[in-house]
Amino acid sequence: MFSHLILGLRTAGLPTSITEHLALMAAMQAGVADYSVEDFYYLARATLVKDERHLDKFDRVFAHCFKGLEPPAGVKVEDLPVEWLKQMAEKLMTPDEIAKLESLGGFDAIMERLKQLLAEQKERHEGGSKWIGTAGTSPFGAHGYNPEGVRIGQDKSRNRTAVKVWDRRDFRDLDDTVELGTRGMKVALRRLRRFARQGAATELDLPDTIKSTANNAGSLDIKMVPERHNTVKVLLFLDVGGSMDDYVKLTEELFSAARSEFKHLEYYYFHNFPYERVWKNNRRRHEETIPTWQVLRTYGPDYKLIIVGDAAMSPYEVTMPGGSVEHWNEEAGSVWLERLSGHYRRSAWLNPTPKKSWGQVRSITMVNDLMEGRMFPLTVNGIDDMTRELSR
């Protein structure tokens, strides 16, 4: 039973053995998980995962094996109308038709209109252009199209132009053990390294020993020097969730390469754009956040700041107070990016989106301008160019 889960975990690199499998079977036989997929998930995670570094891999394998098995809590599938169970296909609209969809007049107007609709609407709507619903052209809802929308009740981004995302999303920490494809990144990152001899004299200085012995009429005169250490300090800001889901593997490769190359490496997560707080643990990002001011005070200008993100978002997230998709930010994102890049003069933005498409997204152009052109593609050549810039 559940052999496909065990095999999937082993294929993903988790050290799951027959011992853990038998422990899971014993717990199932004792009725610990009953018939709930959620209960079974926590039971399987507790019995099969022995190291928190493997939690992300476990989640991906579990989702692949069991996704879609359980209906929403308290809802019987047979009680739902058939048309509600079928998600309407994405509307086929020509560029001219899309151009006819006019915005509501700016960010403040969108938020005010949403407040009115929440007070007025009393039932579900689908396919319309006014109410909060699904598969329509209203700015509010899910699975439709509007160039300035507020996404409500949709599990993933599609057009990536939402001004606000109503639902709380949970993100996963990046896996720092990824090795496949990291070699080229490691080689490129090594340009940043700077070595200096620090600490106690513990390493043999062979050339000086030979010279001193010769000058001492052949009597051995051993000379020691401090060991060489990489003194470069790197501060990594990593965008997670939303449109970055497409680049998880690539970002994990970069994260893994950076962890192996730099002794002095600190990292923080953010979503879409750095604002007044960041976090270290994606599973507790709503409870355990770190003020960005604290990061600025803790790590001095001698750190090199590398921000990793696709920069694809609503322009309001960059320019407006309250523009964040998930919370009300008192100051615009551009203000915080200017503070970061002003404090860390050696800073750059790595973008996993292919460079040829940057000009098609307004927010990418805006972020590149704020970074004074220091945006580089997340490729081996792009990292190489970035390290040359940061090493000046």
N, C-alpha and C positions, 0 to 999 in steps of 0.2 A: 504493500500500500504506500502511496506517495513516492514511489520510486522515481517518477519523473522529476519531482522536486529535489530529491537527493542527488540525482545525476546532474541536474541543472546547476546545483550549487557547486558540485565538484568540478564541473566543466568551467564554471566562473572563477575557480581558483580558491574556493573556501575549503578548509581542511575538515570537511564533514565526514565522520567515520560511521561504522556500523554501531558503535556505542551510542552516539547521539541519536541515530535512527531508532534504536531500540528504546531509548528514553522517551522519544516522541510517541512511539507506539504505546508504551505503557501509560503515558499520560492520557492519550486518546481513549484507551480502554477503560481508564478510570473515570471518564466523562468530564475531564477538565475543560475541554473546549465546547462540548455539546455540539450544536449544529450551526454555530455562527462562524462565518468566514473571518470576521474581525478577531474573535476569540482565538480561532485557530492560528491566525497570523502571529499574535503575540506569544502563543504557546510555542509555535515552531521557531520563532526568533529566539526565545529564551533557551530552547533546548539545542538548537543547531548552530547558533552563533556564539562563539566564545571570545571574540575580540571585536570591540566597537568599530575598528577600522573596516570590518567586513559588513557593517549594517547596510551600507548603500548597495553593495553587490547583492545582498540577500533580498532587499526590497525589489530590485529589478528582476531577479529570478522569480520571486514569488508573484509579482504582478504578471509576468509572462505566463506562469503556470495556472493562475487562478482568477485572472481578471474577468469580471462579468458574471460570476457565479451567483451572486446574491442580489436580490432586488432591494430597493430602498426600504429602510426600516418602517414597519407599520403600513406598508402599501402592498396590496395584492395585485399581481400583474393582470389577473383576469378582470379586475374592476376598472382598469384604465382603458379609455377609448383607443382603438387601434391606431388612429392617426396621431395620437400623442406619443406613441411608442416609436414612430418612424420620424427620425430627424429629417426635416426638409432639406433636400439637396441645395447646395449653395447656388444662389440665383445667378443665371447667366446674363450678365449685363454688359452692354457695349461701353466703351469709354465715354461716348456721348451721353448715355443714360446715367452713368456714374457722375458725370460733370453736372447733371441737372439737380443732384442732391445737394442742396445748399446747407451750409452750417447754420447753427442757431444764433450766430453773432458773437462768438467768443466764449471764453471759459466761464466767466461769471454768469452769462445767460444760460449756459448748459446746466450749471449747478442749480440755478434758480428754477429752471423748468423741471428738473428731476424732483425737486422738493414739492412742487405743485402736483406732479403726477402721482407721487407716493401718497399724497393726501386724498386725491380724487379717485384713483383706480381701486376697484373692489373685486375684480375677477381676472381670470387668465385671458391673455390675448395672443394670437399667433398670426404672423404674416402681415401685420398692419404697418402704418407709418406714423402712428401717434402714440399709442400706449406702450407701457413696458411689456415686452413680449418676446417671441422667438421668430426667427427666420423672416423678419421684415426689414423695413428701411427706417424705422424709428431709431433715434440716437440711443435709446435705452433698451437693453435686453441682451439676447444671446443669439448666435447662429444667423445673424443677418449682416447687412452692410450699411454703414454710414461713416463718412470720413472723420467725424468727431463724435464718437460714441462713448457711452458709459457701459462697460460690460458687466452684466449681472447674470450669474448662474450658468456660466460656460466654463468647461474644464480647461480649455487651452486657447491660446491666442491664435488667430487665423490671419487677419489683415494687419494686425499690429499697429493700429492707429487709435486705440482707445484712449480717451482722456482720463478716465478713472476705471478701476477694476473693483467692483463692489465686494467680491468674495475674498475671504482670507485664503491664501495659498501657503502650503508648506513646502519648503525646499530641502534638499539633501546636501550634506557636506560633500565636497569633492574628494575623490579617492586619491591619496598621495602615493599609492604604491603602483600606479600604472607605469608600465615599462615600454610597451609596444609603441614604437614611433617616437620615443623621447630622445634617442641618441642625437639626431640632428639638432634638436632644441638645446641639448646640453652643450654641444660644441659651440653653438651660436652664443649661448649665455656666458660661456667662459671668457668672452672678450671683456665682460664687466669685472672680472676678478682682478684684485690688486693684492699682492703679497707683501708682507712686512715681517720682520723678525721681532717677536714679542715674547716676554716672559723670561724664565730662567734659562741659562745656557745649558742645554741638554743635548745638543746635536754636534757631532764632530765636524770641525772645519778642516777638511783634509788639506786643501792648498796651504792654509796658514800653518797647519801642523808641520807639513814638509819643510816650509820655508824657515820656521822657527827652529826645527831640529837641525837643519843645515847650518843655521847661524850659531847654533849652540854646540858646534864641533861634534855633531853626530849624536849627542845625547837627546833622547826622546823628549820633546816638549809638546805635549798635547794641547791643542787649542779647541775650545768649545764655543758655540754660538747658539742663541735662542732659535727655536724652531720657527720656520716660516708659516704664517697663517694668512688665510684669505681675509682681508680686513673690510671688504665691501659689505655695506649694509643695505638690504633691500626691503622695501615695504610694498606688499602686494595687495591691491584691492580687486576683488573678484565679483563680477556680476553673476547672479544666479537666478534661475526661474524664468518664466515667461518665454520670450523669444530666444533666450540663451539655452533652452533645453535642446535646441538643434546642435549645439556646440559643446555638450558636456564632455564627450570623449576627448576632443581637441584641448579643452581647457584643463582637463585632468592630466593630460600629457605634459602640458606646460607646468602645472603645479608640481607634478612629480619631478620633473627636470630641475625646477628651481629649488625644491627641497634638498636635492642631492648635491647641488652646486654651491649653495650659499649657507655658511654657518650662521650668519646673522640675517635671518629671514623672518619677518613678521607678516601676517596676512589677516585680512578682514573681508567679510562679505557685505554686499549691498545689492539692492534690486533696482535695475534700470539706471539709477543715477545716484552718486554720493550726496547725501543730505546731512542732517545734524546728528545722525547716529548710524552706527554700523554694528556688526555682530560677528562672533567667532563660531557659534554653533547654530546651524540652520534649523535644527529641531527645536531650539529654544529661542528663536530669534524674536519672538514677541515678549518674552520674559527677561532675557539677558542681553541687553544692548549696551553698546559702549558709545558715549558721546564722541563725536568727531573732534571736538575741542580737546578732549582727553588724549586722543591719538596725536594731535598736533603738539601737545605739551610733552608727551612721553618720548616721541621719536624726533630727534633733531634734524636740522637741514642736511646733515651728513648722510642721511638715508636717501636712496634713490627710489622714487615712487613709480610703480608700474600699475596702471589701471587696466583691467581686462574686461571688455564688454562690447556688445555689438552696436551700442549707441542708437539702436532703432527704437524709437518711442514717440509719444506725442510731443511736439515742440513745447507745449505748456509745462512739461516736466522739467525742461531746461530753464525756462524764462519766467515762470509765474510762482509766487507764493501760493501754496495749496495745490500745486500742479502734480505732486506725487500721486501715483495711482493707488497707493495703499494708505496714506495718512495725510494729515494736514501739516505741511511744512511751512513754518513761519517765514522762512527766507527762500528765495528761488535757488534752484540747483546750481545755476551759473555762479552764484555768490560763493557757494561752498567749493566749487571746482577752482575758482580763482584763488580762494584761500589756500587750498591744497597745493596748487601749482606755484603759488607765490612763496609758500614756505619751503617746498621741496623743488628747488630750481632745476634739479636733475630729475625730471618727470616725463612720462610718456604714456600714451594710451595704445594698447594692443587690441585690434579689432578682428574677430574671427570671420566677419563677413567679407566675401571676396571684394577686393579693392575696386574692381570695375563697376560695382553697383553702388558705391558710396554716394555718388552724385545724385542718385535717384531718391535718396532719403534725406529729407530736410534736416532732421535732428543730427544725423552724422556730420553733415557740413557744419552745423552750429557747434558741435562738440570739438571738431577739428580746429575750428577758428579759435575757440576758447583755449585749446592746447597749443596755439600758435604754430599749427602745422605738425606738431609732434604726435601724430596718429600713424601707426604702422600696422600692416596686416599681420595676423597671427599665422605666419608661415616661417619656415627656417630663414629665408632671405629677409623677411620683415623683422624678425628678432635680431638678425645680424645688423641690419640698418639701425634698429633701435639702440643696440649696445654701443655702436659707434657714436651715436648722438649723445648717449648718457655718459660716455667715457671722455668727452671733450673737456 
